[in-house]
């Protein structure tokens, strides 16, 4: 895998993601909670494509040979890299339910895949003006400052995160795995939080605000940007069974390296 981005390219992407997020923040601050699922869908379709198109246009001008994934909702297409050449995976509004209900903890995420690996990722929280950046082999950063995962070693001291992603139809098996895991983890941990965007949960693990995170389901594109953040911040990333995190992973566990061995004992799907 060759060098596909230099420092100026990274800075360009940081400025672009921050600008797109601030554009969304204007919409967010003038919005009101949606009164129905239909209203949520309508507003999402009004806002998301505009920002997504802006991101694609700017990235295409800067990186004309890089492709774009359109497989955010196509889980089968996420089982292997879509292109052999570099390509972008983006989520203009990660945590869209929070955005549409006028709650914080949503984000704009972007990552670049090359040779089947995530080489750079960006997660921006407009509500807190926090930009998380990870560069493969160079570290993870929050607003330019290097970050690292938690060094806690006792689950009783840990604040952990998880999510049960909404879907239609509802994935009852994933719901069962999540509920069962909570009965195992809750008695051991200090606290558990379910807070919105997956990418922000993982970003919070990367900077030590959360000590660990686990989630069941499919669709690695939800996890790629945040997974690189945790990896570059010194944490451990696997699936919920303890296997290497890969394209066909059905779930994710991310944690500081000292607490991971204890968390992974509680997360195998059952």
C-alpha positions as CSV (number, residue, x, y, z in Angstrom):
1,X,0.0,0.0,0.0
2,X,1.5,3.3,-1.1
3,X,1.2,6.8,0.3
4,X,-2.2,8.1,-0.8
5,X,-2.4,11.3,1.3
6,X,0.1,13.8,2.5
7,X,-0.2,16.2,5.4
8,X,-1.7,18.9,3.2
9,X,-4.3,16.4,2.0
10,X,-5.2,15.5,5.6
11,X,-5.6,19.1,6.5
12,X,-7.8,19.7,3.5
13,X,-10.1,16.9,4.6
14,X,-10.1,18.1,8.1
15,X,-11.3,21.6,7.0
16,X,-13.8,20.0,4.6
17,X,-15.4,17.8,7.3
18,X,-15.5,20.6,9.8
19,X,-17.1,22.9,7.3
20,X,-19.7,20.3,6.3
21,X,-20.5,19.7,10.0
22,X,-20.9,23.3,10.7
23,X,-23.3,23.6,7.8
24,X,-25.3,20.7,9.4
25,X,-25.2,22.5,12.7
26,X,-27.1,25.4,11.3
27,X,-29.8,23.1,10.2
28,X,-29.8,21.3,13.5
29,X,-30.1,24.4,15.6
30,X,-33.1,25.7,13.6
31,X,-34.9,22.3,13.7
32,X,-37.5,20.9,16.0
33,X,-38.1,17.2,16.9
34,X,-39.9,15.4,14.2
35,X,-43.4,14.3,15.0
36,X,-43.4,11.0,13.1
37,X,-41.1,8.5,11.2
38,X,-42.4,9.9,8.0
39,X,-41.4,13.4,9.0
40,X,-37.9,12.1,10.0
41,X,-37.5,10.5,6.7
42,X,-38.6,13.6,4.8
43,X,-36.2,15.9,6.7
44,X,-33.3,13.4,6.4
45,X,-33.8,13.3,2.6
46,X,-33.9,17.1,2.5
47,X,-30.6,17.6,4.5
48,X,-28.4,14.6,4.1
49,X,-28.0,14.5,0.2
50,X,-27.1,18.2,0.1
51,X,-24.2,17.8,2.5
52,X,-23.1,14.5,1.0
53,X,-23.0,16.0,-2.5
54,X,-20.9,18.8,-1.2
55,X,-18.4,16.4,0.4
56,X,-18.2,14.3,-2.8
57,X,-17.8,17.4,-5.1
58,X,-14.9,18.8,-3.0
59,X,-13.2,15.4,-2.6
60,X,-13.5,14.7,-6.3
61,X,-11.8,18.0,-7.2
62,X,-8.9,17.3,-4.8
63,X,-8.6,13.5,-5.4
64,X,-10.0,12.9,-8.9
65,X,-9.0,9.2,-9.1
66,X,-10.5,8.2,-5.8
67,X,-13.9,6.3,-5.9
68,X,-16.9,6.7,-3.5
69,X,-18.8,3.9,-1.8
70,X,-22.6,4.0,-2.1
71,X,-23.1,0.9,0.0
72,X,-24.0,2.5,3.4
73,X,-27.3,0.5,3.5
74,X,-26.1,-2.5,1.4
75,X,-24.6,-4.9,3.9
76,X,-23.8,-7.5,1.3
77,X,-21.5,-5.0,-0.5
78,X,-19.7,-4.4,2.8
79,X,-18.4,-7.9,3.1
80,X,-15.3,-7.1,1.1
81,X,-13.5,-4.0,-0.2
82,X,-15.6,-2.5,-3.1
83,X,-12.5,-1.2,-5.0
84,X,-8.9,-2.2,-5.3
85,X,-8.0,1.5,-5.7
86,X,-8.5,4.1,-2.9
87,X,-12.1,5.0,-2.1
88,X,-14.1,7.1,0.3
89,X,-16.7,5.9,2.9
90,X,-18.7,8.7,4.4
91,X,-21.6,9.2,6.7
92,X,-22.7,12.8,6.5
93,X,-25.0,12.4,9.5
94,X,-24.0,9.5,11.7
95,X,-26.5,9.3,14.5
96,X,-29.3,10.7,12.3
97,X,-32.0,10.0,14.8
98,X,-30.4,12.3,17.3
99,X,-29.9,15.0,14.6
100,X,-33.6,14.7,13.6
101,X,-34.8,14.8,17.1
102,X,-32.7,17.8,18.0
103,X,-30.5,15.9,20.4
104,X,-26.6,16.1,20.4
105,X,-24.3,13.1,19.9
106,X,-24.4,13.0,16.1
107,X,-21.4,13.4,13.8
108,X,-20.0,13.6,10.3
109,X,-17.6,10.8,9.5
110,X,-15.3,10.1,6.6
111,X,-12.6,7.6,5.9
112,X,-10.3,6.5,3.1
113,X,-9.9,2.8,2.2
114,X,-6.9,1.6,0.2
115,X,-5.9,-2.0,-0.4
116,X,-8.7,-3.2,1.9
117,X,-7.4,-1.1,4.9
118,X,-8.5,2.2,6.4
119,X,-5.6,4.6,6.0
120,X,-7.1,7.8,7.4
121,X,-10.4,8.8,9.1
122,X,-12.2,11.8,10.4
123,X,-15.0,12.1,12.9
124,X,-16.4,15.6,13.6
125,X,-18.9,16.5,16.4
126,X,-20.3,19.9,15.4
127,X,-22.1,20.4,18.7
128,X,-18.8,20.4,20.6
129,X,-16.6,21.5,17.7
130,X,-14.4,18.4,18.2
131,X,-12.6,16.9,15.2
132,X,-11.0,13.4,15.7
133,X,-8.4,12.4,13.1
134,X,-6.6,9.1,12.7
135,X,-3.7,8.4,10.3
136,X,-2.6,4.8,9.8
137,X,0.8,4.5,11.5
138,X,0.9,8.1,12.7
139,X,-1.5,8.2,15.6
140,X,-4.9,9.6,16.6
141,X,-5.7,13.2,17.4
142,X,-8.5,15.4,18.8
143,X,-8.4,19.0,17.5
144,X,-4.7,18.5,16.7
145,X,-3.7,17.0,20.1
146,X,-2.6,13.4,20.3
147,X,-5.0,11.1,22.2
148,X,-4.7,7.7,23.7
149,X,-7.1,5.1,25.1
150,X,-7.9,4.4,28.8
151,X,-5.3,2.6,30.9
152,X,-7.9,1.2,33.4
153,X,-7.5,-2.4,34.3
154,X,-10.6,-3.1,36.4
155,X,-14.1,-3.3,34.9
156,X,-15.6,-2.0,38.2
157,X,-13.9,1.3,37.4
158,X,-15.0,1.4,33.7
159,X,-17.5,3.5,31.8
160,X,-18.5,1.5,28.8
161,X,-20.7,2.1,25.8
162,X,-22.9,0.0,23.5
163,X,-25.8,0.5,21.0
164,X,-28.6,-1.4,19.5
165,X,-28.9,0.1,16.0
166,X,-32.5,0.6,14.9
167,X,-33.6,-1.0,11.6
168,X,-36.7,-1.9,9.7
169,X,-37.5,-4.7,10.1
170,X,-36.0,-4.8,13.5
171,X,-33.2,-7.4,13.9
172,X,-34.5,-9.3,16.9
173,X,-31.5,-11.6,17.1
174,X,-29.2,-8.6,17.5
175,X,-31.6,-7.2,20.1
176,X,-31.4,-10.5,22.0
177,X,-27.5,-10.5,21.9
178,X,-27.5,-6.9,23.1
179,X,-29.9,-7.5,26.0
180,X,-28.2,-10.7,27.1
181,X,-24.8,-9.0,27.0
182,X,-26.1,-6.2,29.2
183,X,-27.0,-8.7,31.9
184,X,-23.4,-9.9,31.9
185,X,-21.6,-6.5,31.6
186,X,-23.8,-4.3,33.9
187,X,-22.9,-6.0,37.1
188,X,-19.2,-5.8,36.4
189,X,-18.9,-2.2,35.1
190,X,-19.2,1.2,36.9
191,X,-21.6,2.6,34.2
192,X,-22.9,1.9,30.7
193,X,-23.9,4.6,28.2
194,X,-25.9,4.5,24.9
195,X,-25.3,7.9,23.4
196,X,-26.0,8.2,19.6
197,X,-23.5,8.1,16.8
198,X,-21.4,4.9,16.6
199,X,-18.4,6.9,15.4
200,X,-18.5,9.1,18.4
201,X,-18.7,6.2,20.8
202,X,-15.5,4.8,19.2
203,X,-13.9,8.3,19.2
204,X,-14.6,8.5,22.9
205,X,-12.9,5.2,23.4
206,X,-9.9,6.5,21.5
207,X,-9.6,9.6,23.8
208,X,-10.4,7.7,27.0
209,X,-13.8,9.2,27.8
210,X,-15.2,5.7,27.4
211,X,-13.1,2.7,28.5
212,X,-14.6,0.3,26.0
213,X,-17.4,-0.2,23.6
214,X,-19.2,-3.3,22.1
215,X,-21.9,-3.7,19.5
216,X,-23.5,-6.6,17.6
217,X,-24.8,-6.5,14.0
218,X,-23.4,-6.2,10.5
219,X,-22.2,-3.5,8.3
220,X,-18.5,-2.6,9.0
221,X,-18.9,0.8,7.3
222,X,-20.5,2.1,10.5
223,X,-17.3,1.2,12.4
224,X,-14.4,1.8,10.1
225,X,-13.7,5.5,10.9
226,X,-13.9,5.0,14.6
227,X,-12.0,1.7,14.6
228,X,-8.9,3.4,13.1
229,X,-9.1,6.0,15.8
230,X,-9.1,3.4,18.5
231,X,-6.3,1.4,16.9
232,X,-4.1,4.5,16.4
233,X,-4.8,5.6,20.0
234,X,-3.3,2.4,21.3
235,X,-6.5,0.4,21.8
236,X,-7.6,-3.1,20.8
237,X,-10.2,-3.8,18.1
238,X,-11.8,-7.2,17.5
239,X,-15.2,-8.7,16.8
240,X,-17.4,-9.7,19.7
241,X,-15.9,-13.3,19.7
242,X,-12.3,-12.0,20.0
243,X,-11.4,-12.6,16.3
244,X,-9.6,-10.1,14.2
245,X,-11.8,-7.2,13.1
246,X,-12.4,-7.6,9.4
247,X,-14.8,-7.0,6.5
248,X,-17.1,-9.9,7.5
249,X,-17.2,-9.1,11.2
250,X,-20.6,-9.3,12.9
251,X,-20.0,-7.0,15.8
252,X,-17.2,-5.0,17.3
253,X,-15.4,-4.7,20.6
254,X,-13.1,-1.7,21.1
255,X,-11.3,-0.9,24.4
256,X,-8.1,0.2,26.0
257,X,-5.6,-2.6,25.8
258,X,-5.5,-3.2,29.6
259,X,-9.3,-3.6,30.0
260,X,-9.9,-5.4,26.7
261,X,-9.1,-8.9,28.0
262,X,-11.7,-8.6,30.7
263,X,-14.4,-7.0,28.5
264,X,-14.1,-9.6,25.7
265,X,-14.9,-12.4,28.1
266,X,-18.4,-10.9,28.5
267,X,-19.3,-10.1,24.8
268,X,-19.5,-13.4,22.8
269,X,-23.0,-13.4,21.2
270,X,-25.5,-15.7,23.0
